[in-house]
Amino acid sequence: MSTADTASVRPLDRSASQRGFLRKLRLWTGQILFVYALSHFMNHAFGIRSIEAMEWASKVLLDPWQTLPGRILLYGSLLIHAGLGLRAFYRRRHLRIPTVEAIQLSLGLAIPLLLIAHAAGVSYAENVEGLRIDYARVIYAYWVADTVFGLPRQLLLLFAVWIHGCIGIRSWLRTKPWYGRAVPALTAAATLVPVLALLGFINAGLDMRDLAAASPPVLSADVAYVPGSVQAEKAASVGRLVDRLTLGYALLLAGVIGLRAVRDWHAARFRSVRITYPGGRVVTVPAGYSVLEASRWGGVPHAAVCGGRGRCSTCRVDVMAGGDALPPPGPDEQRLLSRIGAPPSVRLACQIRPESDLAVVPLVHSATAAQPRGGTPGLPTGGRRETEVAALFVDLRQSTRLADDRLPYDTLFIVERYIKSVSAAVRECRGRVTNVAGDGIMSVFGVDGSAKGAARDAFRAALRIWDGIDALNRELGQELSEPLRVGIGLHVGVAVVGVEWTGAMEDMPFLGDTGNVAARLEAQTKRLDATLVASKEAVLMVIDGDGLPDFSAVMLPGKQEPVEAARFRESGEVRALLSEKASA
């Protein structure tokens, strides 16, 4: 690479690296704030017992946050996360986004308005004014005295923080391979924590109201400030600070909205870009929009399974004109394009932001690919999710010989018996046949269950297929010049499931590389002189202790690294593997 080439790439690398760091920083600070919210909610739950229990629990759950390192971590994360949120809001070119993203964005912008009165007010009162703020005083302020700590605002804050945090945590975890198995437990926790916190908060408030009604003078002296006293003046000073901070944030948010409007007006007036689509359709957008954003803005159907986050290739386009003016792909985009073997003219629509006119052809859109039923083209739908599944691919060996010296319908009869035998074995083991191409049959397991259960069901299906082919050979012995033989490939991995299609195929419940690996493992059965070749990932899902088979490195087409796999030459080996699991 020449010096000029290196100089042209470095600014892009630095920009991409900076964006990556800021995304990670936003994630890290969000996680810290979520942990604090979780500890706060758990503390509220102790109100189910009593206010004294809340006070006792706060020494364990909340006091560590009040140390100097805890304050630096908490308030630093709060300022950074809020600042990055405003930055992301300013940089977003338009608000035509999926509903979940819109909810998260709206709550993220609203939370500081609700939080200032609570967090800033309490912290300033304790650390600057020297006022003693314990749970009894806070509960009294919310439920008895009508102060700046308004009860409706606190309840709204509770739900806003939790929903915003859960959406962010879900976005972070949904790409993890174990997320699908953990969804039920995580959903239960996400529901239980705020419910318990709300019950504790309400019970403590009702107890405080009962105490206030029973002995108002005594209680007021303990939890309220005497009018005209030094403490009351300090409390009033805290209230005035809260009002100023609230107004300041409201003005800051209004300023960001105003800057967005000015930027969009200027871009639309002086720096517009024309994106030309197939059929001569043209969408004009301000410079700085990504091609995917332009498609959504102009209502052009454009697939984007991951929502435009650069985690899939479904939004890819072939750049027909204007590609020379585009910056080269960043590291993440280049890695994904290399993985799918894309030519230089193909780019990810969510990653390119043209500064000049462009002509593109979406490679996965409504005219050439199936779209989800009932969903908006190009946007994520609630029915799709990433999860671990087991893919099983079966192929009939030397099937061309079946046609030798046979009538076409005689050959069809044998092939149909084979397909029915394999399909029945798959369905009996809770699998789904997703594709039949000639004598190659792809099936998936675990769409509605765990990965371990999927692997076990897939091995059971492989064994039933093996036994079914043996039975078919005995039944059709007089019709066959040589026994039917199959090759089977089995792999466990992450896939997108729950996709319904319109078009030629009736059903396709999973997408991803998992099925490709299973098919390529099946292709290795001839070379390895085996009937079944299963990846190490699949085997370890069934048994992880004694009785493991030998693994060998297998180089698969399209893979840069070898895949460890086990070969099974006899059906008894699979039966022994499943029996080891049963005994374990």
C-alpha positions as CSV (number, residue, x, y, z in Angstrom):
1,M,0.0,0.0,0.0
2,S,1.3,3.4,-0.9
3,T,1.8,6.3,1.5
4,A,-1.1,8.1,-0.1
5,D,-3.3,5.1,0.4
6,T,-2.3,4.7,4.0
7,A,-3.0,8.4,4.7
8,S,-6.5,8.0,3.1
9,V,-7.4,5.0,5.2
10,R,-6.1,6.3,8.6
11,P,-8.7,9.0,9.1
12,L,-11.5,6.5,8.4
13,D,-9.9,4.0,10.7
14,R,-9.6,6.6,13.5
15,S,-13.3,7.7,12.9
16,A,-14.5,4.1,13.0
17,S,-12.4,3.3,16.0
18,Q,-13.8,6.4,17.8
19,R,-17.3,5.4,17.0
20,G,-16.6,1.9,18.3
21,F,-15.1,3.3,21.5
22,L,-18.1,5.6,22.1
23,R,-20.5,2.7,21.6
24,K,-18.6,0.6,24.2
25,L,-18.4,3.6,26.6
26,R,-22.2,4.1,26.3
27,L,-22.7,0.4,26.9
28,W,-20.4,0.3,30.0
29,T,-21.9,3.4,31.6
30,G,-25.4,2.1,30.9
31,Q,-24.5,-1.2,32.6
32,I,-23.2,0.6,35.7
33,L,-26.4,2.7,35.9
34,F,-28.5,-0.5,35.4
35,V,-26.7,-2.2,38.3
36,Y,-27.4,0.9,40.5
37,A,-31.0,0.9,39.5
38,L,-31.2,-2.8,40.3
39,S,-29.8,-2.3,43.7
40,H,-32.1,0.6,44.3
41,F,-35.2,-1.4,43.2
42,M,-34.1,-4.3,45.5
43,N,-33.9,-1.9,48.3
44,H,-37.4,-0.6,47.6
45,A,-38.7,-4.2,47.8
46,F,-37.7,-4.3,51.5
47,G,-40.5,-1.8,52.1
48,I,-42.9,-4.8,51.9
49,R,-41.6,-5.6,55.4
50,S,-41.1,-2.1,56.8
51,I,-39.4,1.3,56.5
52,E,-36.8,0.1,59.0
53,A,-36.1,-2.9,56.8
54,M,-35.5,-0.5,53.9
55,E,-33.1,1.5,56.0
56,W,-31.2,-1.6,57.0
57,A,-30.9,-2.9,53.5
58,S,-29.7,0.4,52.2
59,K,-26.5,0.0,54.2
60,V,-25.7,-3.1,52.1
61,L,-27.2,-2.1,48.8
62,L,-26.8,1.6,48.5
63,D,-24.1,2.8,51.0
64,P,-21.2,1.5,48.7
65,W,-22.5,3.9,46.1
66,Q,-22.1,6.8,48.5
67,T,-18.4,6.3,49.0
68,L,-16.0,8.6,47.0
69,P,-15.2,5.9,44.4
70,G,-18.9,4.9,44.3
71,R,-20.0,8.5,43.7
72,I,-17.3,9.1,41.0
73,L,-18.4,5.9,39.2
74,L,-22.1,6.6,39.6
75,Y,-22.3,10.3,38.7
76,G,-19.6,10.0,36.1
77,S,-21.5,7.3,34.4
78,L,-24.7,9.3,34.6
79,L,-23.1,12.4,33.0
80,I,-21.3,10.4,30.3
81,H,-24.3,8.2,29.4
82,A,-26.7,11.2,29.3
83,G,-24.2,13.2,27.2
84,L,-23.7,10.3,24.7
85,G,-27.4,9.9,24.5
86,L,-27.9,13.6,23.5
87,R,-25.0,13.1,21.0
88,A,-26.7,10.1,19.5
89,F,-30.0,11.9,19.3
90,Y,-28.3,14.8,17.5
91,R,-26.5,12.6,15.1
92,R,-29.6,10.5,14.2
93,R,-30.7,11.8,10.8
94,H,-34.4,11.1,11.2
95,L,-36.8,9.4,13.6
96,R,-38.4,6.9,11.3
97,I,-37.2,4.0,13.5
98,P,-38.6,0.8,14.9
99,T,-41.0,1.2,17.8
100,V,-38.7,-0.3,20.4
101,E,-35.9,2.0,19.4
102,A,-38.3,5.0,19.6
103,I,-39.4,4.0,23.1
104,Q,-35.8,3.6,24.3
105,L,-34.8,7.0,22.8
106,S,-37.8,8.8,24.3
107,L,-37.3,7.4,27.7
108,G,-33.6,8.1,27.6
109,L,-34.2,11.7,26.9
110,A,-37.0,12.0,29.5
111,I,-35.2,10.2,32.4
112,P,-32.9,13.2,33.3
113,L,-35.9,15.4,33.7
114,L,-37.4,13.0,36.2
115,L,-34.1,12.1,37.8
116,I,-32.8,15.5,38.7
117,A,-35.3,16.1,41.5
118,H,-34.4,12.8,43.1
119,A,-30.7,12.1,42.5
120,A,-29.3,15.6,42.3
121,G,-31.6,16.9,45.0
122,V,-30.8,14.2,47.5
123,S,-27.1,14.2,46.7
124,Y,-26.8,18.0,47.0
125,A,-28.8,18.0,50.2
126,E,-26.6,15.4,51.9
127,N,-23.1,16.3,50.6
128,V,-23.3,20.1,50.3
129,E,-26.0,21.3,52.7
130,G,-25.3,18.6,55.3
131,L,-28.9,17.6,55.6
132,R,-29.7,14.1,56.8
133,I,-31.7,12.2,54.1
134,D,-32.8,8.8,55.2
135,Y,-35.6,6.5,53.9
136,A,-38.1,7.8,56.5
137,R,-37.7,11.4,55.3
138,V,-37.8,10.5,51.7
139,I,-41.0,8.4,52.1
140,Y,-42.6,11.2,54.2
141,A,-41.7,13.7,51.4
142,Y,-43.3,11.5,48.8
143,W,-46.4,10.3,50.5
144,V,-47.3,12.9,53.1
145,A,-45.6,16.3,52.4
146,D,-46.2,17.6,48.9
147,T,-42.6,18.7,48.1
148,V,-40.4,18.6,45.0
149,F,-40.2,14.8,45.5
150,G,-43.5,14.4,43.8
151,L,-45.1,10.9,44.1
152,P,-46.3,10.7,40.4
153,R,-42.8,11.8,39.2
154,Q,-41.2,9.1,41.3
155,L,-43.5,6.3,40.0
156,L,-43.0,7.5,36.4
157,L,-39.2,7.5,37.0
158,L,-39.3,4.0,38.3
159,F,-40.9,2.6,35.2
160,A,-39.0,4.8,32.8
161,V,-35.6,3.8,34.2
162,W,-36.4,0.1,34.2
163,I,-37.9,-0.1,30.7
164,H,-35.1,1.9,29.2
165,G,-32.5,-0.2,31.0
166,C,-34.1,-3.5,30.0
167,I,-34.3,-2.5,26.3
168,G,-30.6,-1.6,26.4
169,I,-29.7,-4.9,28.2
170,R,-31.7,-6.9,25.7
171,S,-30.0,-5.2,22.8
172,W,-26.6,-6.1,24.3
173,L,-27.5,-9.7,25.2
174,R,-29.6,-10.8,22.2
175,T,-26.4,-11.6,20.2
176,K,-25.1,-13.9,22.8
177,P,-25.4,-17.6,21.9
178,W,-27.0,-18.5,25.3
179,Y,-29.6,-15.7,25.2
180,G,-32.4,-17.8,23.7
181,R,-32.1,-20.3,26.6
182,A,-32.1,-17.5,29.2
183,V,-35.1,-15.5,27.9
184,P,-37.7,-17.1,30.2
185,A,-35.5,-16.5,33.3
186,L,-34.6,-12.9,32.2
187,T,-38.2,-12.1,31.4
188,A,-39.3,-13.3,34.8
189,A,-36.7,-11.2,36.6
190,A,-37.4,-8.2,34.5
191,T,-41.1,-8.4,35.6
192,L,-40.5,-9.4,39.2
193,V,-38.0,-6.8,40.2
194,P,-40.1,-3.7,39.4
195,V,-43.3,-5.3,40.8
196,L,-41.6,-6.0,44.1
197,A,-40.0,-2.6,44.2
198,L,-43.4,-1.0,43.5
199,L,-45.1,-3.1,46.2
200,G,-42.4,-2.2,48.7
201,F,-42.6,1.5,47.9
202,I,-46.4,1.6,48.1
203,N,-46.5,-0.4,51.4
204,A,-43.8,1.9,53.0
205,G,-45.8,5.0,51.9
206,L,-49.1,3.7,53.3
207,D,-47.3,2.8,56.6
208,M,-46.0,6.4,56.7
209,R,-49.4,7.9,56.1
210,D,-50.8,5.8,58.9
211,L,-48.1,6.9,61.2
212,A,-48.6,10.6,60.2
213,A,-52.4,10.3,60.9
214,A,-51.8,8.6,64.3
215,S,-49.2,11.1,65.7
216,P,-48.6,14.0,63.3
217,P,-46.7,16.3,65.7
218,V,-44.2,13.6,66.9
219,L,-43.7,12.2,63.4
220,S,-43.3,15.6,61.7
221,A,-40.5,16.5,64.2
222,D,-38.6,13.3,63.2
223,V,-39.0,13.3,59.4
224,A,-39.9,16.9,58.4
225,Y,-38.1,20.2,58.9
226,V,-39.6,22.9,61.2
227,P,-40.7,25.9,59.1
228,G,-38.3,28.8,59.5
229,S,-35.5,26.6,60.8
230,V,-32.0,26.4,59.3
231,Q,-32.8,23.0,57.9
232,A,-36.0,24.2,56.3
233,E,-34.0,27.0,54.6
234,K,-31.5,24.6,53.3
235,A,-34.2,22.3,52.0
236,A,-35.7,25.3,50.1
237,S,-32.3,26.0,48.7
238,V,-32.1,22.4,47.4
239,G,-35.5,22.9,45.8
240,R,-34.3,26.0,44.0
241,L,-31.3,24.2,42.7
242,V,-33.4,21.3,41.5
243,D,-35.6,23.8,39.6
244,R,-32.6,25.4,37.9
245,L,-31.1,22.1,36.9
246,T,-34.4,20.9,35.5
247,L,-34.7,24.1,33.5
248,G,-31.1,23.8,32.4
249,Y,-31.6,20.3,31.0
250,A,-34.8,21.3,29.4
251,L,-33.0,24.1,27.6
252,L,-30.2,21.8,26.6
253,L,-32.6,19.3,25.1
254,A,-34.4,22.1,23.3
255,G,-31.1,23.3,22.0
256,V,-30.2,19.9,20.6
257,I,-33.6,19.7,18.9
258,G,-33.1,23.2,17.5
259,L,-29.6,22.3,16.2
260,R,-31.1,19.2,14.6
261,A,-33.6,21.3,12.8
262,V,-31.0,23.8,11.6
263,R,-28.7,21.0,10.4
264,D,-31.5,19.3,8.5
265,W,-32.6,22.6,7.0
266,H,-29.1,23.5,5.9
267,A,-28.4,20.0,4.6
268,A,-31.7,19.9,2.7
269,R,-31.1,23.3,1.2
270,F,-27.4,23.2,0.3
271,R,-26.2,19.6,0.6
272,S,-28.8,17.1,-0.6
273,V,-28.0,13.7,-2.1
274,R,-30.0,11.8,-4.7
275,I,-30.2,8.1,-4.3
276,T,-31.4,6.3,-7.4
277,Y,-33.0,2.9,-7.0
278,P,-34.1,0.3,-9.6
279,G,-36.9,1.4,-11.9
280,G,-35.7,5.0,-11.9
281,R,-37.1,5.8,-8.4
282,V,-35.1,8.7,-6.8
283,V,-35.0,9.6,-3.1
284,T,-33.5,12.9,-2.2
285,V,-32.1,13.2,1.3
286,P,-29.7,15.5,3.2
287,A,-26.1,14.6,2.9
288,G,-25.1,12.4,5.8
289,Y,-28.0,10.0,5.6
290,S,-27.0,6.4,5.3
291,V,-28.5,4.6,2.2
292,L,-30.7,2.5,4.6
293,E,-32.0,5.7,6.2
294,A,-32.7,7.1,2.8
295,S,-34.7,4.0,1.9
296,R,-36.7,4.2,5.0
297,W,-37.2,7.9,4.5
298,G,-38.4,7.4,1.0
299,G,-40.5,4.3,1.8
300,V,-38.4,2.1,-0.4
301,P,-38.6,-1.6,0.8
302,H,-35.2,-2.4,2.1
303,A,-34.3,-5.5,4.2
304,A,-32.3,-5.0,7.4
305,V,-32.8,-7.9,9.8
306,C,-30.5,-6.5,12.5
307,G,-32.2,-3.1,12.3
308,G,-29.3,-1.4,10.6
309,R,-26.6,-2.1,13.2
310,G,-24.1,-3.6,10.9
311,R,-24.6,-7.1,12.3
312,C,-26.0,-8.8,9.2
313,S,-25.6,-8.4,5.4
314,T,-29.3,-8.3,4.4
315,C,-29.2,-4.5,3.7
316,R,-26.3,-4.9,1.2
317,V,-26.5,-3.0,-2.1
318,D,-24.7,-3.1,-5.3
319,V,-23.4,0.4,-6.0
320,M,-24.0,1.0,-9.7
321,A,-22.8,4.6,-9.9
322,G,-21.0,7.0,-7.5
323,G,-19.1,4.4,-5.7
324,D,-15.8,6.0,-6.3
325,A,-16.7,8.9,-4.1
326,L,-17.5,6.6,-1.1
327,P,-14.9,6.0,1.6
328,P,-13.6,2.5,1.8
329,P,-15.3,0.1,4.2
330,G,-14.5,0.3,7.8
331,P,-13.0,-2.7,9.7
332,D,-16.4,-4.1,10.8
333,E,-18.0,-3.7,7.4
334,Q,-15.0,-5.1,5.6
335,R,-15.0,-8.2,7.9
336,L,-18.6,-8.9,7.2
337,L,-18.3,-8.3,3.4
338,S,-15.3,-10.6,3.3
339,R,-17.2,-13.3,5.2
340,I,-19.9,-13.4,2.5
341,G,-17.4,-13.1,-0.4
342,A,-18.9,-9.8,-1.7
343,P,-17.4,-8.1,-4.7
344,P,-15.9,-4.6,-4.3
345,S,-19.1,-2.9,-5.6
346,V,-21.2,-4.4,-2.9
347,R,-21.6,-2.3,0.3
348,L,-23.7,-2.4,3.4
349,A,-26.5,0.2,3.1
350,C,-26.5,1.0,6.8
351,Q,-22.8,1.8,6.8
352,I,-22.4,4.1,3.8
353,R,-23.3,7.8,4.0
354,P,-22.8,9.3,0.6
355,E,-21.8,12.9,0.1
356,S,-22.7,12.9,-3.6
357,D,-25.3,11.2,-5.8
358,L,-25.5,7.5,-5.8
359,A,-27.2,4.7,-7.7
360,V,-27.8,1.4,-5.9
361,V,-29.5,-1.9,-6.3
362,P,-30.7,-3.5,-3.0
363,L,-29.7,-7.1,-3.2
364,V,-32.2,-8.4,-0.7
365,H,-35.5,-6.7,-1.0
366,S,-39.2,-7.3,-1.8
367,A,-38.7,-7.9,-5.4
368,T,-36.0,-10.6,-5.1
369,A,-36.4,-12.0,-1.6
370,A,-39.2,-13.1,0.7
371,Q,-40.5,-10.5,3.1
372,P,-41.9,-11.3,6.5
373,R,-45.7,-11.5,6.6
374,G,-47.4,-8.7,8.4
375,G,-44.2,-6.8,9.0
376,T,-42.7,-3.6,7.6
377,P,-40.2,-4.4,4.9
378,G,-36.7,-3.9,6.2
379,L,-37.6,-3.6,9.9
380,P,-37.3,-6.1,12.7
381,T,-40.5,-7.9,13.6
382,G,-41.4,-9.4,17.0
383,G,-41.5,-12.9,15.6
384,R,-37.9,-13.1,14.7
385,R,-35.1,-13.7,17.2
386,E,-31.6,-15.1,17.4
387,T,-31.2,-18.4,19.2
388,E,-29.1,-21.5,19.2
389,V,-30.5,-24.3,17.0
390,A,-29.4,-27.7,15.8
391,A,-29.3,-28.2,12.0
392,L,-29.4,-31.7,10.5
393,F,-28.7,-32.2,6.8
394,V,-29.3,-35.6,5.1
395,D,-28.3,-36.5,1.6
396,L,-28.9,-39.7,-0.4
397,R,-25.6,-41.0,-1.8
398,Q,-25.2,-42.1,-5.4
399,S,-28.8,-41.2,-6.1
400,T,-28.2,-40.9,-9.8
401,R,-27.7,-44.7,-10.0
402,L,-31.4,-45.2,-9.0
403,A,-32.4,-44.1,-12.5
404,D,-30.3,-46.7,-14.2
405,D,-32.6,-49.3,-15.9
406,R,-35.7,-47.9,-14.1
407,L,-38.8,-46.2,-15.3
408,P,-39.0,-42.6,-14.0
409,Y,-42.0,-43.3,-11.7
410,D,-40.1,-46.3,-10.2
411,T,-37.2,-44.0,-9.3
412,L,-39.7,-41.4,-8.0
413,F,-41.3,-44.1,-5.8
414,I,-38.0,-45.0,-4.1
415,V,-37.0,-41.3,-3.6
416,E,-40.4,-40.5,-2.2
417,R,-40.1,-43.4,0.3
418,Y,-36.7,-42.1,1.3
419,I,-38.0,-38.5,1.8
420,K,-41.0,-39.6,3.8
421,S,-38.8,-41.8,6.0
422,V,-36.4,-39.0,6.8
423,S,-39.2,-36.4,7.3
424,A,-41.1,-38.7,9.7
425,A,-37.9,-39.3,11.8
426,V,-37.3,-35.5,12.0
427,R,-40.9,-34.7,13.0
428,E,-41.0,-37.6,15.6
429,C,-38.0,-36.0,17.3
430,R,-39.6,-32.5,17.4
431,G,-37.7,-31.2,14.4
432,R,-38.9,-29.3,11.3
433,V,-38.1,-30.1,7.8
434,T,-37.2,-26.7,6.3
435,N,-36.0,-27.6,2.8
436,V,-36.0,-30.5,0.4
437,A,-33.8,-30.0,-2.7
438,G,-33.7,-33.2,-4.8
439,D,-32.6,-35.8,-2.3
440,G,-31.0,-33.3,0.2
441,I,-33.1,-32.6,3.2
442,M,-32.4,-29.8,5.7
443,S,-34.1,-29.8,9.1
444,V,-33.9,-27.7,12.3
445,F,-34.3,-28.5,15.9
446,G,-34.7,-26.2,19.0
447,V,-36.7,-23.4,17.5
448,D,-38.9,-23.4,20.6
449,G,-36.6,-25.0,23.1
450,S,-33.0,-25.1,24.5
451,A,-29.8,-25.8,22.6
452,K,-29.1,-28.9,24.6
453,G,-32.5,-30.3,23.9
454,A,-32.1,-29.4,20.2
455,A,-28.8,-31.3,20.0
456,R,-30.3,-34.3,21.7
457,D,-33.3,-34.3,19.5
458,A,-31.1,-34.0,16.4
459,F,-29.0,-37.0,17.4
460,R,-32.1,-39.0,18.1
461,A,-33.5,-38.1,14.6
462,A,-30.1,-39.1,13.0
463,L,-30.4,-42.4,14.7
464,R,-34.0,-42.9,13.6
465,I,-33.0,-41.9,10.1
466,W,-30.2,-44.5,10.2
467,D,-32.6,-47.2,11.4
468,G,-35.3,-46.1,8.9
469,I,-32.9,-46.4,5.9
470,D,-31.9,-49.9,7.1
471,A,-35.6,-50.8,7.3
472,L,-36.2,-49.3,3.9
473,N,-33.4,-51.4,2.5
474,R,-34.9,-54.6,3.9
475,E,-38.4,-53.6,2.5
476,L,-37.2,-52.7,-0.9
477,G,-34.5,-55.3,-1.2
478,Q,-35.8,-56.8,-4.4
479,E,-36.1,-53.3,-6.0
480,L,-32.6,-52.2,-5.2
481,S,-29.4,-53.3,-6.9
482,E,-27.4,-52.0,-3.9
483,P,-28.6,-50.7,-0.5
484,L,-29.5,-47.1,0.0
485,R,-26.9,-45.1,1.8
486,V,-27.1,-41.6,3.3
487,G,-24.7,-39.0,4.6
488,I,-25.7,-36.9,7.6
489,G,-24.2,-33.6,8.9
490,L,-25.1,-32.2,12.3
491,H,-24.1,-28.8,13.8
492,V,-25.3,-26.5,16.6
493,G,-25.1,-22.8,16.3
494,V,-26.8,-19.4,16.3
495,A,-29.5,-18.7,13.7
496,V,-32.4,-16.3,13.1
497,V,-35.6,-18.2,13.7
498,G,-39.3,-17.5,13.5
499,V,-39.2,-16.2,9.9
500,E,-42.3,-16.7,7.8
501,W,-42.0,-16.3,4.0
502,T,-44.3,-15.6,1.1
503,G,-43.2,-16.8,-2.4
504,A,-42.0,-20.1,-3.6
505,M,-41.2,-21.7,-0.3
506,E,-43.9,-22.3,2.3
507,D,-41.8,-22.3,5.4
508,M,-38.2,-21.3,6.4
509,P,-38.0,-21.0,10.2
510,F,-34.2,-20.4,10.5
511,L,-31.5,-18.5,8.7
512,G,-27.7,-18.4,9.3
513,D,-24.5,-20.2,8.8
514,T,-25.5,-23.1,11.0
515,G,-27.3,-24.9,8.2
516,N,-24.4,-24.3,5.9
517,V,-22.0,-26.0,8.3
518,A,-24.3,-29.0,8.7
519,A,-24.5,-29.4,4.9
520,R,-20.7,-29.1,4.5
521,L,-20.1,-31.6,7.3
522,E,-22.4,-34.1,5.5
523,A,-20.2,-33.6,2.4
524,Q,-17.3,-34.9,4.5
525,T,-18.9,-38.2,5.3
526,K,-17.6,-39.8,2.1
527,R,-14.0,-38.7,2.7
528,L,-14.2,-39.8,6.3
529,D,-15.9,-43.1,5.5
530,A,-18.8,-42.3,7.9
531,T,-22.5,-42.0,7.9
532,L,-22.7,-39.2,10.4
533,V,-20.3,-36.3,11.0
534,A,-21.2,-34.0,13.9
535,S,-19.5,-30.9,15.0
536,K,-17.8,-30.8,18.4
537,E,-20.3,-28.1,19.5
538,A,-23.2,-30.5,18.8
539,V,-21.6,-33.4,20.6
540,L,-20.7,-31.4,23.7
541,M,-24.3,-30.4,24.0
542,V,-25.2,-34.0,24.4
543,I,-22.4,-35.3,26.6
544,D,-19.5,-33.4,28.1
545,G,-17.8,-36.0,30.4
546,D,-16.7,-39.6,29.9
547,G,-17.5,-41.3,26.7
548,L,-16.6,-38.5,24.3
549,P,-15.8,-39.6,20.8
550,D,-12.5,-38.7,19.1
551,F,-12.5,-35.4,17.3
552,S,-10.5,-34.5,14.2
553,A,-10.0,-31.2,12.5
554,V,-12.1,-30.9,9.3
555,M,-11.5,-28.1,6.8
556,L,-14.8,-26.9,5.3
557,P,-15.2,-24.9,2.1
558,G,-15.6,-21.2,2.8
559,K,-14.1,-21.5,6.3
560,Q,-10.7,-20.1,7.2
561,E,-10.3,-22.2,10.3
562,P,-10.8,-26.0,10.6
563,V,-13.9,-27.3,12.4
564,E,-13.5,-30.0,15.0
565,A,-15.9,-32.9,14.3
566,A,-16.6,-36.5,15.3
567,R,-17.4,-39.2,12.8
568,F,-19.9,-42.1,13.4
569,R,-19.6,-45.2,11.2
570,E,-22.0,-47.4,13.0
571,S,-25.5,-46.6,14.4
572,G,-24.5,-48.2,17.7
573,E,-22.0,-45.4,18.3
574,V,-24.8,-42.8,18.2
575,R,-27.0,-45.1,20.4
576,A,-24.1,-45.3,22.9
577,L,-23.7,-41.5,22.9
578,L,-27.4,-41.0,23.7
579,S,-27.3,-43.7,26.3
580,E,-24.3,-42.0,28.0
581,K,-26.5,-38.9,28.1
582,A,-29.4,-40.8,29.6
583,S,-27.2,-42.4,32.3
584,A,-25.6,-39.0,33.1
